[in-house]
Amino acid sequence: MEFRMADYKDIDDIMNIIFKAQENFRNKKIDQWQNNYPNHDIIREDIKNKNSYVLLKDGVIIGTVYLSFDEEPTYKEIYKGQWLSNEQYAVIHRMAVDLEYKGLGLATLMMKYVEDICLSKNIHSIKVDTHSENLSMQRSLEKNGYKYCGIIYLEDGNERVAFEKLLLN
């Protein structure tokens, strides 16, 4: 397995994973990643800003994740709970594994790579949010030590459940 920063040449492969995830959400009646989100332009911007990473198996992209160390504006206010810390944090968004590789622990593997990057930058908090009906992501987060913290609202007003993990050296 290889985990690396994404390049512009990876956009189509990343989007193929996202398209499959969007269809999977649609089939499960989960209103996440619908309405042309995320799209090519968003992924291109993620790559430009050096926030997009990919997981490869035998040279084939099988997973993708957004990792940023910039403050997330929608995380300033949290409802029905509180963050575990107020220190500098990393943000995970747009994590997806190719459906053909689901159930193999690859989300866990990507989270471990993300944690290693965070620790190398002396960042000890990772925050993430997901749709309340995206139970597989919530299970994955909890399995990997993320704690439920409360509710946040996206810029468009949609509600998301928020999690945080504190990293030890």
C-alpha positions in Angstrom: 0.0 0.0 0.0 1.1 3.5 -0.7 -0.3 6.7 0.7 0.6 10.0 -1.0 -0.5 13.5 -1.8 -2.8 13.5 -4.8 -1.8 14.9 -8.1 -3.9 16.5 -10.9 -3.6 13.2 -12.9 -5.4 11.4 -10.1 -8.6 13.5 -10.4 -10.5 11.0 -12.6 -9.6 8.1 -10.3 -10.6 10.1 -7.2 -13.9 11.1 -8.9 -14.7 7.5 -9.8 -14.5 6.5 -6.1 -16.6 9.5 -5.2 -19.2 8.7 -7.9 -19.6 5.2 -6.5 -19.9 6.6 -3.0 -22.5 9.1 -4.1 -24.5 6.3 -5.8 -24.2 4.1 -2.7 -25.5 7.0 -0.5 -28.3 7.6 -2.9 -29.3 3.9 -2.9 -29.3 4.0 0.9 -31.4 7.2 0.9 -28.6 9.1 2.7 -28.5 12.8 1.7 -24.7 13.2 1.8 -22.5 14.0 -1.2 -25.5 14.7 -3.5 -26.2 17.7 -5.7 -22.9 17.6 -7.5 -20.8 17.6 -4.3 -17.9 16.9 -4.2 -17.1 17.5 -7.9 -14.0 17.8 -10.1 -13.6 21.5 -9.3 -13.5 20.8 -5.5 -11.1 18.0 -5.9 -8.9 20.1 -8.2 -8.9 22.8 -5.5 -8.0 20.3 -2.8 -5.0 19.1 -4.9 -3.9 22.7 -5.6 -4.0 23.5 -1.9 -2.1 20.2 -1.1 -5.0 18.9 0.9 -5.9 15.8 -1.1 -4.3 12.3 -0.4 -4.8 9.0 -2.1 -4.3 5.4 -1.0 -3.0 3.0 -3.7 -2.8 -0.7 -3.9 -0.5 -2.1 -6.6 -0.5 1.4 -8.2 -4.3 1.7 -8.3 -6.1 4.4 -6.3 -8.5 2.7 -4.0 -9.0 5.5 -1.4 -9.1 9.2 -1.0 -9.1 11.7 1.8 -8.9 15.5 2.3 -6.6 16.6 5.2 -6.2 20.3 6.1 -4.6 22.1 8.9 -6.6 25.3 8.3 -9.4 26.2 10.7 -12.8 24.9 9.7 -15.3 27.8 9.9 -18.2 25.5 10.5 -16.5 24.0 13.6 -16.4 27.3 15.5 -19.9 26.6 17.0 -20.8 23.2 18.2 -24.2 22.3 19.6 -25.5 19.7 22.0 -21.9 19.0 23.1 -18.4 20.3 23.0 -15.1 19.6 21.4 -12.5 17.7 23.4 -10.0 20.4 23.0 -9.5 24.0 21.8 -5.9 23.4 20.5 -4.8 23.5 16.8 -6.4 20.7 14.9 -6.4 18.9 11.5 -9.6 18.4 9.6 -10.6 15.3 7.6 -13.2 15.6 4.8 -14.2 13.7 1.7 -12.9 10.3 2.9 -13.9 7.5 0.6 -12.8 3.9 -0.2 -13.6 2.3 -3.5 -16.7 0.1 -2.9 -14.8 -2.9 -4.3 -12.4 -2.7 -1.3 -14.9 -1.9 1.5 -14.6 -3.9 4.6 -10.9 -4.5 4.4 -9.9 -1.9 7.0 -8.7 0.7 4.5 -10.4 3.6 6.1 -8.6 2.7 9.3 -5.3 2.5 7.4 -5.9 6.0 5.9 -6.8 7.4 9.3 -3.5 6.0 10.6 -1.5 7.7 7.8 -3.4 10.9 8.6 -2.5 10.6 12.3 1.2 10.1 11.4 1.1 13.2 9.2 -0.5 15.2 12.1 2.0 14.0 14.6 4.9 14.9 12.3 3.5 18.5 12.3 3.0 18.4 16.1 -0.8 18.5 15.7 -2.6 16.4 18.4 -6.2 16.8 17.4 -8.2 15.7 14.4 -11.8 16.8 13.9 -14.3 15.4 11.4 -18.0 15.5 10.7 -20.4 13.2 8.8 -24.1 12.8 8.0 -26.2 11.5 10.9 -27.3 8.6 8.7 -23.8 7.6 7.5 -23.5 4.9 10.2 -20.6 3.1 8.5 -18.4 6.3 8.8 -19.5 6.8 12.4 -18.7 3.2 13.2 -15.3 3.6 11.6 -14.6 6.8 13.5 -15.6 5.3 16.8 -13.6 2.1 16.1 -10.5 4.3 15.5 -10.8 6.2 18.8 -12.8 9.3 17.6 -15.3 10.6 20.2 -18.7 12.0 19.4 -18.7 15.7 20.3 -22.0 17.2 19.1 -23.7 18.8 16.2 -22.3 21.3 13.7 -24.0 23.0 10.8 -22.5 23.3 7.3 -22.6 26.7 5.5 -25.7 25.6 3.7 -27.4 24.9 7.1 -27.3 21.1 6.9 -26.7 19.4 10.2 -23.7 17.0 10.7 -22.5 14.9 13.6 -19.0 15.9 14.8 -16.2 13.8 16.2 -12.7 14.5 17.5 -9.7 12.4 18.3 -6.8 13.5 20.5 -3.4 12.0 19.5 -0.7 11.0 21.9 3.0 11.0 20.9 
